[in-house]
Amino acid sequence: MCVTTETSPTHWVLTLSCPDRPGIVHSVAGVLAEHGGNITESKQFGDSETNLFFMRVQVLAQASRQELVAALEPIAREYGMTWNLDVVGRKMRTILMVSKAAHALNDLLFHQRASELPIDVVAVVGNHRDLEGLAEFYGVPFHHIPVTAATKPQAEAHLLELVQQLDAELVVLARYMQVLSDDLCRKLEGRVINIHHSFLPSFKGAKPYHQAHQRGVKLIGATSHYVTADLDEGPIIEQDTERVDHEMSAERFVALGQDVERRVLSRAVRWHAEHRVLLNGTKTVVFR
């Protein structure tokens, strides 16, 4: 007697953007329904300023990726869509880049180990060796790529080679204190996330939290964004702040600043890996 079993449906996530016009949601939902899809989450946004439409759909379906892609391609052409189809929860292959500060790296590696971030950290790259032991503690290969003004082109070529060899989909600058060249930013466009304090451009250079303390600021914060050739001006993914006051020391400012940096970077990485962030020119649409 032959017994056949039906495989479990796959949970897919579809994201798309295109010029806004009537019928997009109907067409997408119709294709998914035709292939036995059960939509479990759906969010849309139409930007009246750019006249662009954005959509993120999670759907349970027995259909294979090949079948869904073949079905979606005609409507993607019809509406001029930029789109992506992936499995919900698939861990995104990620490289973390660091210098000497440990707080952002430790937070990301801890949450990855705890299965609280949908990323697979395939390497830690440092321009110093200070955090090599931390990477080893979490069982992640560490690559030392020193950078000087004279060796920067070779260092970036080494990094790009590593990205290709490891099939890395995302690069996170976890307090990496080097500026990426315009050429590298273009080659990895939309795939590099940075974190920095939100004092820019007021307090540049060394010890920005101490500078802020000296000026008596009342809010400190952090910004996570995509890296572009325009330094620290890429599309913003997430921001947060903490109130501070005159009773706090400069060291307390630093501790609070590092805490908000960790939170903001973790959320940005999570939302990117879950395909919740769509580029909208110099801005982003984030379907939280």
GUFI-943194 format. One line per field, with one value per residue: x, y, z of N, C-alpha, C in turn. Coordinates in steps of 0.001 Angstrom, whole numbers, always signed. Atoms other than C-alpha are relative to their C-alpha. Example, Ala and Ser with C-alpha at 12.3 -4.5 7.8 and 13.67 -1.06 7.14 Angstrom:
BEGIN
neast = (+890|-820);
nnorth = (-1190|-1190);
nup = (+0|-60);
caeast = (+12300|+13670);
canorth = (-4500|-1060);
caup = (+7800|+7140);
ceast = (+900|-770);
cnorth = (+1200|+1090);
cup = (+0|+730);
end
This chain:
BEGIN
neast = (+853|-801|+595|-562|+159|-78|-989|+527|-137|-1112|+381|-751|+150|-119|-58|-12|+262|+268|+855|+1324|+1139|+1029|-31|-1212|+308|+907|-769|-911|+800|+600|-1014|-286|+1170|+27|-988|+328|-644|+775|-735|-36|-321|-66|-82|-207|-139|-114|-637|+579|-1052|-785|+942|-431|+773|-854|+823|-657|+1016|-401|+1013|-229|+401|-648|-721|-1452|-522|+19|+1375|+424|-738|+576|+1330|-102|-773|+824|+550|-1146|-278|+1136|+25|-1351|-375|-1229|+609|-839|+727|-902|+661|+102|-883|-1295|-1071|-752|-1443|-387|-1346|-54|-1285|-232|-1313|-403|+1153|+564|+1398|+896|-329|+441|+1463|+462|-376|+817|+1367|-28|-106|+1277|+1004|+888|-232|-36|-1236|-1056|-1251|-996|-1339|-230|-1164|-461|-1230|-883|+207|+518|+1225|-177|+387|+1460|+504|-336|+895|+1274|-246|+85|-1334|-420|-938|-652|-321|-426|+233|-698|+278|-724|+456|+1463|+529|-230|+840|+1380|+48|+13|+1347|+953|-271|+570|+1450|+345|-333|+921|+1372|+630|+1094|+87|-1191|+397|-1101|+325|-970|-1208|-411|-645|+938|-66|-165|+1189|+88|+507|+1400|+824|+21|+788|+1153|+1175|-397|-875|+696|-913|+564|-823|+724|+796|-483|-515|-1396|-425|-1157|-759|-1325|-188|+807|+1179|+863|-625|+288|+1403|+96|-516|+965|+1243|+1139|+1076|+371|-1007|+693|-748|+623|-466|+361|-755|-1216|-119|-1199|+149|-351|+1011|+1218|+790|+1391|+79|+854|+530|-616|+575|-643|+70|-122|-1105|+83|-1218|-524|-699|-1392|-296|-61|+1387|+425|-572|+701|+1347|-144|-279|+1223|+946|-603|+280|+1417|+331|-632|+661|+1292|-236|-448|+1147|+985|-576|-43|+1381|+527|+987|-494|-21|-585|+889|-896|-900|+698|+393|+1302|-277|+1234|-299);
nnorth = (-1198|-1228|-1125|-1286|-1076|-1346|-810|-1192|-1211|-903|-1370|-898|-1444|-718|-1456|-621|-1433|-315|-1181|+250|-19|+936|+1404|+724|+937|+1015|+896|+799|+924|+968|+985|+828|+847|+1008|+1029|+555|-780|-572|-1180|-91|-1390|-845|-1437|-794|-1450|-786|-1292|-993|-903|+664|+803|+1386|+903|+986|+1075|+1171|+1037|+1336|+915|+1444|+618|+1241|-242|-142|-1312|-81|-210|-1344|-971|+38|-615|-1412|-767|-799|-1220|-857|-752|-886|-1150|-557|+250|+529|+926|+1054|+1086|+760|+804|-698|+490|+488|-800|-736|+125|-1349|-324|-1121|-705|-635|-586|+324|+5|+1353|+104|+348|+1361|+951|+50|+719|+1411|+601|+200|+1050|+1288|+244|+139|-1154|-762|+926|-154|+986|-766|+882|-526|-1314|-645|-1118|-667|+256|+1348|-100|+778|+1349|+941|+4|+784|+1403|+459|+349|+984|-623|-294|-1407|-352|-1281|-742|-1345|-1044|-1281|-785|+593|+1372|+67|+707|+1434|+479|+91|+1106|+1199|+88|+357|+1406|+775|-49|+902|+1375|+464|-214|-863|-821|-1227|-427|-917|-746|-3|-965|+99|-1403|-332|-449|+804|-804|-150|+1162|+1132|-308|+267|+1436|+668|-877|+639|+1213|-379|-772|-657|-587|-1062|-898|-985|-1357|-567|-397|-936|+455|+912|+377|+834|-171|-848|-59|-971|-1317|-281|-263|-1345|-971|+95|+487|+631|+1226|+704|+997|+751|+125|+1096|-332|+642|-741|-496|-800|-1214|+448|-76|-614|+1006|+149|+360|+1147|-108|-954|-23|-998|+104|-1287|-130|-1274|-560|+827|+1161|-191|+310|+1460|+465|-296|+1033|+1260|-106|-71|+1340|+792|-357|+468|+1441|+212|-500|+853|+1303|-117|-220|+1266|+902|-395|+256|+1447|+465|-636|-998|-1315|-227|-1299|-965|-1105|-299|+385|+1410|+412|+1094|+689|+648);
nup = (+0|+114|-724|+406|-986|+571|-692|-659|+821|-299|-355|+872|-165|+1268|-108|+1317|+163|+1403|+132|-560|+914|-476|+375|-394|-1083|+564|+875|-814|-803|+907|+372|-1168|-241|+1063|-331|-1311|-1047|-1095|-456|-1453|-367|+1186|-275|+1210|-176|+1216|-262|+915|+472|+1053|+787|-38|-839|-676|-548|-584|-220|-407|+503|-100|+1265|+406|+1254|-97|+360|+1457|+425|-387|+819|+1351|-44|-354|+981|+921|-607|-318|+1232|+280|-899|-149|-1399|-575|-954|-567|-639|-865|-1026|-1279|-1047|+483|-586|+1008|-189|-431|-484|-938|+53|-1288|-284|-1370|-901|-2|-404|+1108|+415|-1020|+16|+1180|-113|-1061|+476|+1013|-693|-663|+1072|-46|+1218|+1137|+759|-180|+68|+612|-275|-599|+611|-821|+412|-1143|-537|-1366|-216|+523|-1049|-119|+1128|-271|-1058|+631|+1043|+1315|+537|-29|+1063|-266|+1220|-416|+991|-63|+1204|+1130|+306|+29|+1172|-150|-1099|+472|+961|-838|-573|+1052|+308|-1104|+183|+1096|-376|-1039|+489|-1001|+515|-802|-736|-1070|-612|-1428|-515|+821|+55|+1269|+1033|+1215|+1209|+839|+876|-767|-333|+1183|+260|-1031|-256|-580|-724|-1112|-1036|-933|-1224|-600|-900|+747|-227|+1243|+178|-1050|-765|+838|-490|-1191|-1205|+244|-1182|-905|+564|-271|-1436|-220|+522|-754|+793|-772|+684|+777|+799|+1001|+1312|+843|+1376|+1067|+344|+1371|+223|-808|-1342|-1053|+524|+697|-447|-1421|-318|-1360|-922|-1351|-865|-1459|-659|-951|-718|-555|-1075|+561|+403|+1393|+101|+47|+1366|+869|-262|+566|+1449|+510|-141|+1055|+1252|+95|+292|+1333|+1005|-21|+683|+1432|+586|+1|+1008|+1325|+212|+156|+1219|-398|+387|+1445|+342|+640|+312|-1120|-1217|-50|-512|-930|-410|-1275);
caeast = (+0|+1430|+794|+1282|+1816|+1298|+4202|+3628|+2980|+5822|+5501|+6589|+7224|+6692|+7797|+7267|+7299|+6038|+4298|+943|-2183|-5464|-5546|-2174|-3464|-6236|-3778|-1257|-3889|-5508|-2293|-1597|-5157|-4923|-1946|-3685|-2102|-3462|-2353|-1279|-25|-396|+682|+578|+1570|+1033|+3335|+1472|+4714|+6611|+3507|+5000|+3201|+4798|+3536|+4664|+2700|+3248|+1461|+1223|+1204|+1952|+3270|+7010|+9176|+9465|+5696|+5129|+7851|+6410|+2953|+4126|+6438|+3625|+2012|+5458|+6084|+2598|+2972|+6734|+7484|+10712|+10034|+11476|+10216|+11782|+10959|+9711|+12352|+15188|+18419|+20200|+23935|+25618|+29101|+29642|+32376|+33979|+36837|+37361|+33949|+32300|+28739|+27077|+28921|+28182|+24491|+24066|+25978|+24053|+20669|+21709|+22729|+19417|+17593|+16122|+17546|+16966|+20611|+23474|+26708|+29258|+32186|+33344|+35733|+37849|+40368|+41848|+42192|+40603|+37348|+38813|+38306|+34641|+34036|+35788|+33615|+30537|+32200|+32302|+35393|+37309|+39100|+41636|+41705|+43801|+43143|+45457|+45217|+47774|+46178|+42479|+41899|+43465|+41562|+38234|+39049|+39743|+36405|+34493|+36169|+35101|+31506|+31473|+33199|+30833|+27767|+26999|+23688|+24121|+27047|+26568|+28936|+28726|+30664|+33202|+35224|+36277|+34585|+33749|+34760|+32170|+32971|+32365|+29143|+27849|+28798|+27022|+24121|+21157|+23155|+25165|+23666|+25455|+24851|+26033|+25111|+22605|+24769|+26009|+26830|+27075|+29635|+32137|+35372|+36582|+34405|+31108|+29245|+31759|+31303|+27531|+27925|+29975|+27231|+24488|+22350|+19038|+18572|+21010|+20173|+21236|+20490|+20710|+20714|+21800|+25305|+25671|+28431|+27020|+28628|+26032|+23226|+21821|+18128|+17245|+15834|+15442|+16162|+15669|+16527|+17164|+16607|+19626|+20166|+22728|+23099|+24575|+28299|+29896|+30502|+26765|+26101|+28393|+26660|+23181|+24392|+25779|+22534|+20410|+22873|+22441|+18643|+18462|+20946|+19280|+15873|+17267|+19008|+15890|+13568|+15969|+16386|+12608|+12172|+10267|+12334|+11722|+13719|+11781|+14390|+16295|+13791|+12551|+9175|+9336|+6471|+6927);
canorth = (+0|+3399|+6317|+9855|+12808|+16430|+18703|+21649|+25013|+27515|+30909|+33450|+37180|+39332|+42972|+45357|+48976|+50548|+53638|+53976|+53138|+51292|+47508|+46622|+45029|+43224|+41791|+40634|+39107|+37426|+35725|+34516|+33209|+31370|+29470|+28517|+31301|+32314|+35879|+36124|+39732|+42579|+46213|+48899|+52543|+54998|+58030|+60983|+62970|+60416|+58698|+55350|+52385|+50000|+46627|+43792|+40533|+37327|+34317|+30598|+28568|+25080|+26594|+26482|+29543|+28783|+28645|+31889|+33742|+32619|+33797|+37137|+38133|+39183|+41581|+42835|+43819|+45297|+47578|+48243|+46633|+46280|+43164|+40371|+36991|+35178|+32665|+34216|+33930|+32813|+33934|+36585|+35982|+38924|+40387|+42615|+45256|+46678|+48786|+48897|+49555|+46271|+47210|+46965|+43779|+42027|+42924|+41620|+38395|+37771|+38233|+36086|+33272|+33647|+33317|+36781|+38171|+36502|+36785|+34328|+36143|+34536|+36798|+39657|+42043|+44420|+47065|+46400|+43109|+44365|+42414|+39215|+37433|+38457|+37042|+33812|+33572|+33467|+31069|+33525|+33762|+37020|+38681|+41408|+43906|+46912|+50195|+53127|+55943|+54129|+50664|+51586|+50459|+47060|+46732|+47437|+45006|+42375|+43152|+42937|+39609|+38359|+39483|+37517|+34412|+34194|+35084|+37828|+39615|+42295|+44230|+45968|+48686|+47959|+51056|+50592|+53788|+53964|+55774|+53531|+54810|+56046|+53092|+50494|+52255|+52002|+48330|+47434|+49901|+48967|+46234|+48201|+49495|+51953|+53238|+56515|+58978|+61637|+64608|+65038|+67534|+69506|+67339|+65743|+63914|+62403|+61984|+63368|+62479|+64477|+67400|+67136|+67022|+70195|+71934|+70790|+68919|+67496|+64701|+62092|+59583|+57313|+56939|+53802|+54226|+52720|+53711|+55841|+57917|+60917|+60452|+59737|+60940|+57643|+56690|+56459|+53179|+53875|+56515|+56797|+59191|+59315|+62333|+63492|+66294|+68322|+65735|+63136|+62761|+62541|+58851|+58378|+60082|+57543|+54575|+55799|+56580|+53096|+51605|+53545|+52720|+48999|+49229|+51247|+49090|+45854|+47079|+48282|+44969|+43008|+45018|+44784|+41010|+40594|+42569|+45319|+48193|+49477|+52283|+55370|+57604|+59301|+57929|+54524|+52902|+50656|+48176|+47404);
caup = (+0|-1005|+1316|+22|+2296|+1431|+2220|+4540|+2869|+2699|+4360|+1734|+2002|-1079|-1226|-4108|-5184|-8391|-9778|-8030|-10026|-9462|-9417|-7884|-4670|-6556|-9090|-6484|-4210|-7206|-8314|-4788|-4412|-7740|-6329|-3090|-1087|+2302|+3110|+6759|+6764|+4302|+4464|+1797|+1448|-1365|-1372|-2843|-3172|-5271|-6689|-5704|-4161|-1653|-476|+1794|+1888|+3846|+2378|+3117|-91|-1375|-4600|-5202|-5638|-9349|-9707|-7797|-9689|-13030|-11942|-10576|-13437|-15831|-13354|-12313|-15933|-16282|-13269|-13551|-10189|-8324|-6266|-4157|-2962|-14|+2707|+5947|+8660|+6384|+8016|+5972|+5504|+7221|+7737|+10785|+10543|+13683|+15016|+18810|+20429|+21458|+22396|+18960|+17973|+21260|+21047|+17498|+18152|+21385|+19729|+16786|+19157|+20990|+17631|+18116|+14864|+11484|+10437|+9997|+10852|+8531|+9493|+11650|+9905|+11976|+11045|+14520|+16409|+19633|+19143|+17741|+21079|+21205|+17740|+18731|+21870|+19635|+17191|+14290|+12033|+12471|+9551|+10259|+7397|+8517|+6743|+6134|+3615|+1458|+1691|+1593|-2037|-1321|+1955|+271|-2539|+147|+1798|-1472|-2235|+1187|+577|-2673|-1277|+1692|-398|+2127|+1564|+4235|+5696|+9047|+10236|+13964|+15026|+12230|+12309|+8668|+5797|+2848|-577|-3055|-5319|-2593|-1530|-5084|-5417|-2170|-2490|-324|+1423|+4021|+7286|+9579|+13116|+14610|+17305|+16308|+17212|+13658|+12305|+15583|+17406|+15065|+15714|+18969|+22082|+20719|+23940|+25974|+23577|+24005|+27782|+27688|+25695|+28058|+25543|+26784|+24243|+22971|+20303|+17461|+13764|+11638|+7883|+4590|+3570|+453|-1094|+822|+4254|+6978|+4704|+3422|+3736|+7444|+8758|+12483|+15142|+18897|+21726|+25472|+27714|+29715|+32240|+34158|+36912|+34559|+33942|+30523|+31208|+31847|+28503|+26823|+28515|+27551|+24038|+23549|+24819|+22339|+19541|+20291|+20241|+17050|+15138|+16227|+15062|+11732|+11075|+12051|+9820|+6876|+7308|+7556|+4304|+6081|+4669|+1143|-424|-1455|-3057|-231|+2305|+3417|+3952|+7025|+7490|+11200);
ceast = (+883|-742|+680|-277|+187|+990|-660|+153|+1190|-546|+898|-204|+306|+36|+71|-184|-161|-763|-1425|-1078|-1021|+297|+1184|-318|-883|+778|+906|-776|-624|+977|+288|-1161|-83|+965|-175|+593|-976|+810|-105|+345|+114|+9|+321|+175|+148|+542|-493|+1062|+792|-874|+465|-845|+926|-892|+894|-1089|+681|-1123|+444|-496|+762|+874|+1486|+409|-72|-1405|-473|+693|-591|-1360|+78|+696|-873|-569|+1132|+376|-1109|+45|+1376|+550|+1479|-461|+977|-897|+985|-838|-2|+958|+1322|+1109|+878|+1497|+611|+1456|-106|+1386|+168|+1370|+416|-1170|-757|-1515|-932|+246|-538|-1522|-516|+325|-827|-1403|-60|+49|-1316|-1148|-1025|+221|+95|+1217|+934|+1315|+1105|+1422|-94|+1286|+386|+1236|+1012|-323|-670|-1175|+86|-451|-1504|-628|+246|-918|-1335|+182|-99|+1408|+290|+1038|+570|+391|+379|-169|+862|-351|+641|-573|-1525|-550|+174|-884|-1442|-161|-51|-1392|-1004|+177|-603|-1526|-435|+249|-1008|-1461|-787|-1039|-59|+1339|-446|+1239|-349|+1037|+1363|+439|+874|-1075|+183|+88|-1307|-206|-574|-1463|-914|-123|-880|-1260|-1198|+314|+900|-773|+1019|-768|+924|-863|-682|+447|+505|-1010|+558|+1302|+730|+1284|-37|-951|-1226|-910|+569|-230|-1442|-216|+459|-975|-1349|-1197|-1004|-496|+1231|-718|+912|-829|+608|-516|+784|+1182|-29|+1289|-61|+153|-1119|-1301|-864|-1406|-75|-991|-654|+785|-659|+792|-121|+138|+1170|-124|+1332|+621|+853|+1417|+159|+35|-1412|-597|+462|-768|-1403|+57|+254|-1235|-992|+549|-296|-1447|-336|+597|-672|-1341|+186|+411|-1164|-969|+525|-47|-1391|-686|-1124|+387|+70|+523|-1003|+818|+996|-614|-223|-1469|+272|-1326|+279|-1125);
cnorth = (+1240|+1146|+1280|+1031|+1342|+831|+1237|+1203|+831|+1381|+955|+1455|+662|+1491|+586|+1510|+268|+1317|-336|+115|-1001|-1438|-804|-1060|-1131|-1012|-915|-1043|-1087|-1090|-937|-952|-1128|-1148|-513|+753|+532|+1161|+125|+1406|+804|+1472|+738|+1471|+642|+1378|+1013|+943|-613|-794|-1452|-781|-1077|-1040|-1114|-1000|-1271|-960|-1448|-649|-1289|+214|+179|+1422|+188|+297|+1416|+1069|+65|+692|+1501|+835|+800|+1270|+943|+841|+1010|+1273|+641|-168|-309|-905|-1072|-1025|-828|-821|+777|-641|-566|+912|+612|-65|+1397|+62|+1201|+612|+854|+666|-404|-79|-1311|-50|-434|-1437|-1016|-155|-817|-1491|-713|-301|-1002|-1369|-373|-172|+1121|+948|-986|+219|-1168|+743|-935|+487|+1303|+537|+1197|+645|+49|-1400|+0|-935|-1417|-1045|-86|-806|-1487|-583|-461|-984|+536|+308|+1497|+226|+1387|+637|+1423|+995|+1218|+762|-638|-1344|-119|-697|-1515|-599|-163|-1106|-1338|-204|-457|-1459|-909|-49|-1003|-1454|-580|+157|+843|+904|+1363|+243|+1046|+654|+204|+825|-204|+1416|+306|+403|-870|+910|+73|-1239|-1212|+216|-308|-1499|-748|+799|-793|-1226|+306|+910|+541|+486|+1107|+832|+1087|+1439|+663|+982|+863|-418|-1077|-416|-813|+403|+900|+113|+975|+1429|+405|+330|+1415|+1084|-94|-454|-717|-1298|-593|-1104|-684|-109|-1191|+240|-856|+889|+364|+805|+1319|-394|+283|+660|-988|-96|-561|-1141|+179|+1041|-139|+998|-399|+1402|-45|+1348|+348|-857|-1166|+365|-299|-1512|-616|+267|-1112|-1311|+14|+23|-1362|-885|+313|-408|-1487|-238|+370|-901|-1363|+51|+165|-1290|-981|+353|-226|-1497|-594|+620|+982|+1417|+92|+1397|+847|+1248|+197|-371|-1519|-104|-1220|-572|-784|-926);
cup = (+0|+687|-446|+1070|-682|+801|+605|-910|+456|+317|-775|+421|-1338|+285|-1397|+107|-1487|-68|+452|-1079|+518|-426|+498|+1048|-519|-835|+806|+796|-880|-404|+1163|+286|-1034|+280|+1432|+1153|+1029|+579|+1517|+494|-1281|+408|-1298|+361|-1366|+332|-1027|-558|-1148|-966|-121|+996|+556|+665|+553|+382|+485|-368|+184|-1286|-253|-1233|+257|-357|-1514|-516|+322|-829|-1403|-41|+248|-1076|-975|+631|+422|-1210|-283|+833|+198|+1406|+178|+1131|+444|+693|+813|+976|+1310|+1016|-475|+514|-1095|+319|+162|+431|+915|-50|+1251|+31|+1408|+979|-126|+115|-1134|-464|+990|-25|-1183|+86|+1073|-507|-1149|+667|+667|-995|+30|-1171|-1160|-887|+323|-179|-478|+231|+767|-609|+843|-572|+1152|+517|+1374|+278|-554|+1015|+167|-1134|+235|+1076|-589|-1165|-1407|-506|-7|-1094|+288|-1327|+414|-1139|+319|-1271|-1224|-421|-142|-1245|+103|+1092|-453|-1044|+744|+592|-1046|-411|+1062|-103|-1061|+377|+987|-400|+1006|-662|+681|+687|+1019|+585|+1475|+754|-658|-333|-1213|-996|-1239|-1223|-782|-868|+731|+380|-1177|-248|+998|+353|+509|+831|+1190|+952|+987|+1231|+469|+938|-817|+234|-1280|-587|+1137|+680|-778|+717|+1278|+1136|-209|+1221|+1029|-505|+303|+1471|+320|-456|+697|-799|+895|-628|-664|-764|-984|-1270|-722|-1408|-987|-367|-1477|-115|+761|+1470|+1000|-458|-771|+566|+1416|+205|+1364|+792|+1368|+829|+1466|+577|+985|+699|+647|+1095|-508|-420|-1484|-211|-55|-1385|-944|+165|-596|-1523|-613|+79|-1111|-1360|-209|-424|-1441|-1079|-70|-721|-1502|-696|-85|-1129|-1412|-307|-180|-1215|+326|-425|-1519|-273|-773|-303|+1128|+1342|+4|+415|+869|+477|+1278|+424);
end
